[in-house]
Amino acid sequence: MRKLHTILASASLAGSLLVTSGVANATVKHPAKATSAAAACVTAHASSLHQAKTLTIATDNPVYEPWFSKNKPTNGKGYESAFAYALATELGFTQKQVKWVTVPFDSSYQPGAKSFDFDLNEVSYTDARAQVVSFSKSYYDVTQSIIALKTNRIVKHHTQADLKTYHYGDQIGTTGYDFIVNNLKPTAAPSVYNTLEDAVLALKAKQIDAIVVDTPTGQYMASDWSGEFAKGTATQVGQFGATGEHFGALFQKDSPLVACVNLGIDQLNAKKTIKALQAKYLGIYNKVPKIKP
């Protein structure tokens, strides 16, 4: 996953547009305290907490829809914020015992001591990152998608053979770039940019045909209300099937708290809380058409 470092113009509107019907409108209730295997695990490893009797969670600033709402991780809205508070409950913390700290995305997976218990920031697990930090189980399985201008040939012509013929661009070191190289395998080497903003500028200038980003970010970028593109000029061509990429909570290497969070995720899955939160905040992405790399 890569981060979009510009503040998108209408983020607050995005939250309201991402809620779907049925289970999506249900309120996920979290009791003030939980007695569970996950909570017992935290008690056993209390000395590993960054701050006593506090769950310290890191994320970037700014943070974006649909992962967070209105750039406020503390409000419990948006998928990652809501997930964080549900997980905290399973771990035995009240909402008042949750503390958020700011850590830039690119710094989160650098080696060394951490100023948090874990980081939630759409960080994809990779073998390279796992050499220097630890990850929890998946809390969201990621798909990648193609973003292009509506006038580009790729919008209507994207068979497996077609996809090899386009000139792609992406931010260096991202899973989107890796997907282009390893899965699309275009005949022309993709252009590499230092930031996602630079890749977007190249796309707008028609220097490249398309970029590849995770599906939720791509849907938001291509929407008319994001402000990234002139209204009606960009589109999400389609998303690819699951490749095993997933977001995990990120920890200092070999933190004992990884086991506790994994237990908490298991408990949330058993209660179908994660499924409900994904339906509420991420359900719209199921409608993005599937294409084959």
C-alpha positions as CSV (number, residue, x, y, z in Angstrom):
1,M,0.0,0.0,0.0
2,R,1.2,3.5,-0.7
3,K,0.0,6.7,1.0
4,L,-1.5,9.7,-0.7
5,H,0.3,12.6,0.9
6,T,-2.0,15.4,-0.3
7,I,-5.0,16.3,1.8
8,L,-7.9,15.3,-0.4
9,A,-10.5,18.0,-0.9
10,S,-13.7,16.3,0.2
11,A,-12.8,13.6,2.7
12,S,-15.7,14.2,4.9
13,L,-18.1,13.6,2.1
14,A,-16.4,10.3,1.3
15,G,-17.5,8.8,4.6
16,S,-21.1,9.3,4.0
17,L,-20.9,7.9,0.5
18,L,-19.2,4.7,1.6
19,V,-21.9,3.4,3.9
20,T,-24.2,0.8,2.4
21,S,-27.4,-0.7,3.5
22,G,-28.3,-3.7,5.7
23,V,-25.5,-4.8,8.0
24,A,-23.5,-1.7,6.9
25,N,-25.9,0.5,8.9
26,A,-25.7,-1.6,12.0
27,T,-23.9,-0.1,15.0
28,V,-21.1,-2.3,16.3
29,K,-21.2,-2.1,20.1
30,H,-18.1,-2.5,22.2
31,P,-18.4,-3.1,25.9
32,A,-16.2,-1.1,28.2
33,K,-14.1,-4.1,29.2
34,A,-13.5,-7.5,27.9
35,T,-12.4,-10.7,29.7
36,S,-10.9,-12.9,27.1
37,A,-7.8,-14.8,26.0
38,A,-6.5,-11.7,24.3
39,A,-7.0,-9.6,27.4
40,A,-5.3,-12.2,29.5
41,C,-2.4,-12.2,27.1
42,V,-2.0,-8.4,27.5
43,T,-2.0,-8.8,31.3
44,A,0.7,-11.4,31.0
45,H,2.8,-9.1,28.8
46,A,1.9,-5.8,30.5
47,S,5.6,-4.9,30.8
48,S,5.8,-4.8,27.0
49,L,3.3,-1.9,26.7
50,H,4.8,1.3,25.6
51,Q,2.9,3.1,28.4
52,A,1.5,1.3,31.4
53,K,-2.3,0.7,31.3
54,T,-2.5,2.3,27.9
55,L,-2.8,1.0,24.4
56,T,-0.6,3.2,22.2
57,I,-1.6,3.1,18.5
58,A,0.3,4.9,15.7
59,T,-0.9,6.1,12.4
60,D,0.0,8.8,9.9
61,N,-1.2,12.4,9.6
62,P,-3.2,13.1,7.6
63,V,-5.3,9.9,7.4
64,Y,-7.8,9.3,4.8
65,E,-11.3,8.0,4.0
66,P,-12.4,5.2,4.2
67,W,-9.8,4.2,6.8
68,F,-10.4,7.1,9.1
69,S,-13.0,9.9,9.1
70,K,-12.3,13.6,9.0
71,N,-8.6,13.0,9.8
72,K,-9.5,12.1,13.4
73,P,-8.4,8.6,14.5
74,T,-9.9,9.2,17.9
75,N,-13.5,9.4,16.7
76,G,-14.0,5.7,16.1
77,K,-15.2,6.2,12.5
78,G,-13.6,4.8,9.4
79,Y,-12.6,1.2,9.1
80,E,-9.2,1.3,10.8
81,S,-10.4,3.6,13.6
82,A,-13.4,1.5,14.3
83,F,-11.3,-1.7,14.1
84,A,-8.8,-0.2,16.5
85,Y,-11.4,0.4,19.2
86,A,-13.0,-2.9,18.7
87,L,-9.6,-4.6,19.0
88,A,-8.8,-2.5,22.1
89,T,-11.9,-3.8,23.8
90,E,-10.9,-7.4,23.1
91,L,-7.5,-6.6,24.5
92,G,-9.0,-5.4,27.8
93,F,-8.7,-1.6,27.3
94,T,-11.4,1.0,27.6
95,Q,-11.7,3.6,24.9
96,K,-10.2,6.2,27.3
97,Q,-7.1,4.0,27.6
98,V,-6.4,4.2,23.9
99,K,-3.8,6.7,22.9
100,W,-3.0,7.7,19.3
101,V,0.4,8.9,18.2
102,T,1.6,10.2,14.8
103,V,4.2,8.1,12.8
104,P,4.8,8.8,9.1
105,F,4.0,5.8,6.9
106,D,7.5,5.4,5.5
107,S,9.0,5.5,9.0
108,S,6.7,2.9,10.6
109,Y,8.5,-0.2,9.1
110,Q,12.0,1.1,9.6
111,P,14.1,-1.0,12.1
112,G,14.6,-0.1,15.7
113,A,12.6,0.8,18.8
114,K,9.0,2.0,18.4
115,S,7.1,4.8,20.1
116,F,3.9,2.7,20.0
117,D,2.4,-0.7,20.7
118,F,1.3,-1.2,17.1
119,D,0.7,0.8,14.0
120,L,-2.5,0.8,11.9
121,N,-1.9,2.6,8.6
122,E,-2.7,0.3,5.7
123,V,0.7,-1.3,5.9
124,S,0.9,-4.3,3.8
125,Y,2.9,-7.3,5.0
126,T,6.0,-8.0,2.8
127,D,8.8,-10.4,3.5
128,A,11.3,-7.5,3.3
129,R,9.4,-5.5,5.9
130,A,9.0,-8.5,8.2
131,Q,12.8,-8.8,8.4
132,V,12.8,-5.7,10.7
133,V,9.3,-5.4,12.1
134,S,6.6,-7.8,13.1
135,F,3.0,-8.0,11.8
136,S,-0.3,-9.3,13.1
137,K,-2.7,-11.5,11.1
138,S,-4.6,-9.8,8.4
139,Y,-7.3,-7.3,9.3
140,Y,-8.0,-6.6,5.7
141,D,-7.2,-8.6,2.6
142,V,-6.1,-6.2,-0.2
143,T,-6.8,-6.2,-3.9
144,Q,-5.0,-3.9,-6.4
145,S,-6.8,-1.9,-9.1
146,I,-6.0,0.2,-12.1
147,I,-6.6,3.9,-12.3
148,A,-6.5,5.7,-15.7
149,L,-8.0,8.6,-17.6
150,K,-11.3,7.8,-19.1
151,T,-9.9,8.7,-22.6
152,N,-7.2,6.0,-22.4
153,R,-7.5,2.8,-24.4
154,I,-7.0,0.7,-21.3
155,V,-10.5,1.5,-20.1
156,K,-12.1,-0.7,-22.7
157,H,-9.2,-2.9,-23.7
158,H,-7.8,-4.7,-20.7
159,T,-7.5,-8.4,-21.5
160,Q,-4.5,-10.2,-20.1
161,A,-2.7,-9.6,-23.4
162,D,-3.7,-6.0,-23.6
163,L,-2.5,-5.2,-20.1
164,K,1.1,-6.1,-21.1
165,T,1.1,-3.4,-23.8
166,Y,0.6,-0.2,-21.6
167,H,3.1,2.1,-20.0
168,Y,2.5,2.1,-16.2
169,G,3.9,4.3,-13.5
170,D,3.9,4.1,-9.7
171,Q,5.6,5.1,-6.5
172,I,8.9,3.4,-5.8
173,G,8.9,0.7,-3.2
174,T,5.1,0.1,-3.2
175,T,3.1,-3.0,-3.5
176,G,1.4,-1.4,-6.5
177,Y,4.7,-1.1,-8.3
178,D,5.6,-4.7,-7.4
179,F,2.2,-5.8,-8.8
180,I,2.9,-4.1,-12.1
181,V,6.4,-5.8,-12.4
182,N,5.5,-9.2,-11.0
183,N,1.9,-9.7,-12.2
184,L,1.2,-7.5,-15.2
185,K,4.7,-7.9,-16.6
186,P,4.4,-5.1,-19.2
187,T,6.7,-5.1,-22.2
188,A,7.7,-1.5,-21.4
189,A,9.4,-0.9,-18.0
190,P,7.1,1.1,-15.7
191,S,8.1,4.6,-14.8
192,V,9.1,5.1,-11.1
193,Y,8.2,8.1,-9.0
194,N,9.3,9.2,-5.5
195,T,5.7,9.9,-4.5
196,L,2.2,8.8,-5.5
197,E,1.4,12.5,-6.2
198,D,4.2,12.5,-8.9
199,A,2.7,9.4,-10.5
200,V,-0.8,11.1,-10.5
201,L,0.7,14.2,-12.2
202,A,2.3,12.0,-14.9
203,L,-1.0,10.3,-15.4
204,K,-2.8,13.6,-15.8
205,A,-0.2,14.8,-18.2
206,K,-0.6,11.5,-20.2
207,Q,3.0,10.6,-19.8
208,I,1.8,7.1,-18.6
209,D,-1.3,5.1,-19.3
210,A,-2.2,4.0,-15.8
211,I,-1.2,3.5,-12.1
212,V,-1.9,0.6,-9.8
213,V,-3.0,1.2,-6.2
214,D,-5.0,-0.7,-3.6
215,T,-8.7,-0.8,-4.5
216,P,-10.2,1.4,-1.7
217,T,-7.6,4.2,-2.3
218,G,-8.1,3.9,-6.0
219,Q,-11.8,4.2,-5.8
220,Y,-11.5,7.3,-3.7
221,M,-8.8,8.8,-5.9
222,A,-10.9,8.3,-9.1
223,S,-14.1,9.7,-7.6
224,D,-15.3,13.1,-8.6
225,W,-15.3,14.3,-5.0
226,S,-11.7,13.5,-4.2
227,G,-10.3,16.5,-6.0
228,E,-7.4,14.5,-7.4
229,F,-8.6,14.7,-11.0
230,A,-10.8,17.1,-12.8
231,K,-14.4,16.0,-12.6
232,G,-15.3,13.1,-14.9
233,T,-11.7,12.6,-16.2
234,A,-10.5,9.5,-14.2
235,T,-11.9,6.1,-13.6
236,Q,-11.1,2.9,-11.8
237,V,-10.8,0.4,-14.6
238,G,-11.1,-2.7,-12.4
239,Q,-9.6,-4.6,-9.6
240,F,-7.6,-7.8,-9.6
241,G,-8.3,-10.8,-7.5
242,A,-6.7,-11.4,-4.1
243,T,-3.0,-12.1,-4.3
244,G,-2.4,-12.7,-0.7
245,E,-1.5,-9.1,0.1
246,H,-3.0,-8.0,3.4
247,F,-2.8,-5.2,5.9
248,G,-1.5,-6.2,9.4
249,A,-0.9,-4.3,12.6
250,L,2.8,-3.4,12.7
251,F,4.9,-3.9,15.8
252,Q,8.5,-3.6,16.9
253,K,10.3,-6.7,15.9
254,D,9.4,-9.8,18.0
255,S,7.0,-7.9,20.3
256,P,5.2,-10.3,22.6
257,L,2.0,-8.2,21.9
258,V,1.7,-9.7,18.4
259,A,0.3,-12.9,19.9
260,C,-2.3,-10.9,22.0
261,V,-3.4,-8.9,18.9
262,N,-3.7,-12.1,16.9
263,L,-6.0,-13.5,19.6
264,G,-8.0,-10.3,19.5
265,I,-8.4,-10.5,15.7
266,D,-9.5,-14.2,16.1
267,Q,-12.1,-13.1,18.6
268,L,-13.4,-10.3,16.4
269,N,-13.7,-12.7,13.4
270,A,-15.5,-15.2,15.6
271,K,-18.0,-12.5,16.5
272,K,-18.2,-11.3,12.9
273,T,-17.3,-7.8,14.0
274,I,-14.6,-7.4,11.3
275,K,-17.1,-8.6,8.7
276,A,-19.6,-6.0,9.9
277,L,-17.1,-3.2,9.9
278,Q,-15.9,-4.1,6.4
279,A,-19.5,-4.1,5.1
280,K,-20.1,-0.7,6.8
281,Y,-16.9,1.1,5.6
282,L,-15.6,-0.9,2.7
283,G,-18.6,-2.6,1.1
284,I,-18.6,-0.3,-2.0
285,Y,-15.4,-1.8,-3.2
286,N,-17.1,-5.2,-3.8
287,K,-18.8,-3.5,-6.8
288,V,-15.5,-2.6,-8.6
289,P,-15.4,-5.0,-11.6
290,K,-12.8,-7.8,-11.5
291,I,-10.2,-8.2,-14.2
292,K,-7.4,-10.7,-14.7
293,P,-3.7,-9.7,-14.7
